Amino acid sequence: MSEDLKYTIYPLPAALMMEHELSEKMVTTLNEYLDNLMEDENRVSHDTELVGQIHQGQQLKMDHEHEDLKEFNYLLTTLAVNYIQQFVKLTGGRINPKRVDINDLWSVHSYAGDYNPIHDHVVKTEMGISCSTWTKVPAQIGKLGEGENQSKEFTLYGSSGAVDGFLNFTYGLNQIKDSERLRPSQARAIKPEVGRLLMFPSWMQHGVYPFFGEGERRTVAANLNCWDVDPEELMEVRDAQQQNQSNRKEKRTAKKRNRKKN
């Protein structure tokens, strides 16, 4: 009888998250920029605009227009445009054309005991996109794994420390009996990994658990504005994007030619 039943099961999404893997070169560039920034006497703290309880480390403003960060800037805005496109594709929602730019960019240098209370972000536009990535992660964070890679010993009971240093997202009500009530989880704890970049809507609440032991947990985060654009401006934006792509292709081609000559 059950073999003859026909039905469709489909999820009811509450939010979408994008994940991207930074290149080793990009991670190195970010770390070199931040190493220099931390030694700069004129560096500017960003902690008056953040809720992070960073007592051992510091939170610093980054200049997204700096020459060394231009490629990272381009990457973030391009990912954000793709995020919006995927949202429309997956949800069927109607969205006015958008122009994306960076609202603010900062780093968080966390050490043992530092943490970030649950919070969300606000930008200049109604639609906002935020992101977070890591360029340094202490070895003791995430030893019990995450998701499908969790070890058999993974548990939050017994002071396990399983999610110490994790980034935790909450996008709905969560209760201990959710599975028995057929309610999908509305939260996710994500293990920080070097080069792992997450992009999500700015309204999504999240927090960072403290970790213990040696090492620096180095985070780079950003908020992006999503401005409405008129048709004429949209054409200009698309032309600029195509020109940027063409310039990048020409640079790659030139590098390949130089390698062959050498």
N, C-alpha and C positions, 0 to 999 in steps of 0.2 A: 504493500500500500504506500509506504513512505517513498519508494522509488518512483512512484507515479506523480508525486506532488511537484508542482512547479512554483517557484517563488524567486524573489529577488531580495537580496540583502544589500543595503547601502548605508554608508556612514553619514551622520549629520555633523559636518565639521563645525568646530567652535572657533578655530584659528588656523592659520597657515604659518609654517616656519620654513625658511630656506637655509640650506647649509652649503658652504663652499670651503674648499681646501686651498689655503694660500700656498704659493710656491716658496721653496726654501729661500730663494733670492729675496722675495718680498718680506719674509720674516726677518732675514738678516738686515735688510734696509730699515725696517721699523726699529729693530733693536739698536742699531747704530745711531739712528736719530734720537732715540730715547736715552741712550747712554750719554750722548752729548748734552741732551736737554737737562738731565739730572745734575750734570756738573756746571751748568750755566747759572751764574749768580743772578741773572735776570729772569729765570724761569718763573712762571706764574702758576700759583696753586688754583685748582678748580674745585677745592673742597667746599667753598661757600655755596656752590650750586649743586652739590651732590649730597646724598644722605649716607654715603659710605662711612663706616666707622673704622677708618684706617689710622690706627694709633701708632703702628710700627713703621709704616711706609708713607707714601704720599700719593696725591692725585693731582695730575698736572695738565694744564691746557696745552693742546698741540695745534700747531699752525698748519691747517690742511692745505694752505696755498704755498707752503714751503716747497722749494724745488725738489727736495728728496721725497716728498710725499705726493707729488703730482700723479704718479702711476696708481698709488693707493686710492687717492681721491677719485680718479677715473673708474677704478674697479668698483668702489662703493656705489657711485651713482649709477653705473651700468647694471649692477646687481639689483639695485632698488627698482629700476625701470622694469627689469625682468620679473621681479617679485610682483609688481602691479599687474603685469601682463598675465602671469600665472594665476593670480587671484581672480581676474576676470574670466579666464579660461575654465578654472575649476569650479567657480561658484555661479557663473552666469550673470554676475553683477554688472551694472552699467556704471562706468566711471568716466568723468570728463577727462580729456587729455591732460597730462601732467608734465611739468618740468621739475626735475629733481635737483636739489643742491644740498650741500652739507650745512647743517645748522651749527653744530659744534662737534669737536673731536677732542678726546682726552685719553689719558692713560691712568691706570690704577696699579700701583706697586704695593702689593699686599705681602705681609709676612705673618708669622704665627699669631693667631688670635684675631687678626683683622677680619671684618665681615661687612656685609652690605644688607641692611634690612629690606624687607619686601617693599617695592615701589614701582612706579611706572615713569614714563617720560612725556614731556610736553614740548612741542615745537611751535614755530610761527604759523603753521598751516593746520587746517582741520585734520587732514590726513598726514600722519607722521610714520616714519619707518626708523627703527633703531637697529643697531647691530653690535656685536661683541666678538672679539677674537683674542687669542692668547699667543704670546711670543715667548713666554717662559712658564714652565709648570714644574713644581717640585715633584720628585719621583714618588713620594709616598701618597700623593693624591690619586685616588681611583684604583688602588691595588686590587680591589674586589671586582673591578670591571663595571660595565654599564649595559643596560638593555639586554640584547641577545648574548652579549659577551660576559654577562655576570657569572661569577664562579658559584659553586654550590654553597659556599660559605656566606654569600651575600644576604644580609639581613640588616634591618635598622634596629633590631633589638640587641640587648646585651652590650650597649655602648660600643658598637662595632666600628664606628668611624667610617662606614661604607661610603657616605656622601660628603665627607669632610672636604671643603674646598670646591664643591660642585656649584653650578649655577642652576637654580631651581625656578621653573616657570609655573605660574598658577593662572588658569584662565577659566575658572568656574569653581563651584562648591565641591569639596572632596571630603569623603567620609570613609571610615574604616570598613564599613559593610558594603561599599559600592559594588563590588563584584557580585555579591549575593543578591543585590537588588538590580542587577543587569545595567548598572551605570558605568560607562567607560570613565577612566580616570581623566580628570581635568587638570592634571599637573604632570610635570616631567622634570626630573633631576638629571642634568647633563654634565658629563665628565669633561673638564677642561683638557684640551690637547693642543700642543703647539701647532699653529697654522689652521686650526679649526675655527671657522667663522660662521656665526649664526645671525640671521636677519629675521626680524619679526615686527609686528605692528607696535607702535610706541605705547599703545594703551595696555599691552599685556604686562601684567604684574610679574615681577621676578625679584629674586634676592640671591645672595651668595653666602654659603655657609663658611664658617672659619675653618682653617686647617691648623695642624700643629706639627712642629718639627722645623728642620732647616729649609732654606730656600725661599725664592721669590716667585710669587704668582703674578705674572705681568700681563695685564689686560689692556687692550686698546678698544675703545668704544666710541660710537658716533650716533648722532641723531640726524635725520635727513628731512628736509622740508619737501612737500609735494605741492607745487603751485599749479593752479588752473592756468591753462594757456588758450589763447584764441587761435583759430585756424592758421592765420598768417605767421604767428610766432611759432606754432607747431612745425610748420614747414622749415623755418629757420633752424629750429632745434634739430630736426631730422637731417638737414643739410650739414649742420655742424658735426653731428654724430657720424655721418657717412664720411666726412672729411677726416675726422679723427681716426676712423677705421682705416681709411686709405693711407694716411700718414704712417700709422703703425705697421701696415703691411709693407710699405716702402722701406721702413727702417729695418724690418726683419729680413727683407730681400737683400738690402745692402750689407747687412752683417754676414749673410750666407756667402755673398760674393767675396767679401774680404777674407773669409775663412778659406775659401777655395784658392784665392791668390796666395795666401800664406802657406 
